[in-house]
Amino acid sequence: MDALIVPDRNALHVFDRGYFNFKKFDFYCAEGIRFVTRIKTNTIIHVIEELPVSSSSPLIRDAVVKIGKMKHPLRLIETLDREGNKISIVCNDAKLDAKEISDLYRTRWQIELFFKWVKQHLVLKKLYGKSQNAVFNQIYIAMIVFCLTLLMKHTLGYKGSLLEMRDWICDCWYKKLETFISEVFKEPDRSSSGRRRSEHERIFEETLAQYESGDVLYLDDLTYDPII
């Protein structure tokens, strides 16, 4: 968690219950590191003061509390999600408006949806390097693959899913373009047990052989389009 903390007094850290730690919270309070997070359902709450909440507000509670064995007090904000479930949020900034605290945590969900999209569409489930350069390179490569697959699907007019288009490319990348297109639009064989997935070692060996033979000049041709 410490690696994710921004050394800026103006920064406000918003994180989920995966980083729930009383000692860390006390340390952040002592160091002036502001944070907003959601507490667990079994968290012990010691109420110091109940603060007024407007009847027109979407909030159901605003209070000053201590949680668990913490030494520093926190703001406790309670609100309801779209399904009517209660959400309890704590913040160590007493100056922030209670609704703003609630909105900040609610907005955090958009980041979760973004990561879900990345995992599903870019097939980016594991980072192979931890440096900033390695992470950016892997993300860029995944985005390029996604865009090229989408372009191939759109250019061919393929009606299947993007994932199916990607599987076709993986299975037929070493074949001629005409063969690839014919197989993509070929009527399924009722007696077939399904397409056999490509062998990754074979694909790598053939790619390496193509590269070593010098058959890579088309990579520098920005006008090259194998579909045309």
Salt bridges, closest charged atoms under 4 A:
ASP2 OD2 - LYS24 NZ 2.51
ASP26 OD1 - HIS72 ND1 2.74
GLU50 OE2 - ARG61 NH2 2.62
ASP62 OD1 - ARG75 NE 3.15
GLU78 OE2 - ARG61 NH1 3.54
GLU78 OE2 - LYS86 NZ 3.91
ASP93 OD2 - ARG34 NH1 2.52
ASP103 OD2 - LYS99 NZ 2.89
GLU112 OE2 - ARG108 NH1 2.74
ASP171 OD2 - ARG195 NH1 2.33
GLU183 OE2 - LYS175 NZ 2.82
GLU199 OE2 - ARG196 NH1 3.36
GLU199 OE1 - ARG202 NE 3.98
GLU206 OE2 - ARG202 NH1 3.76
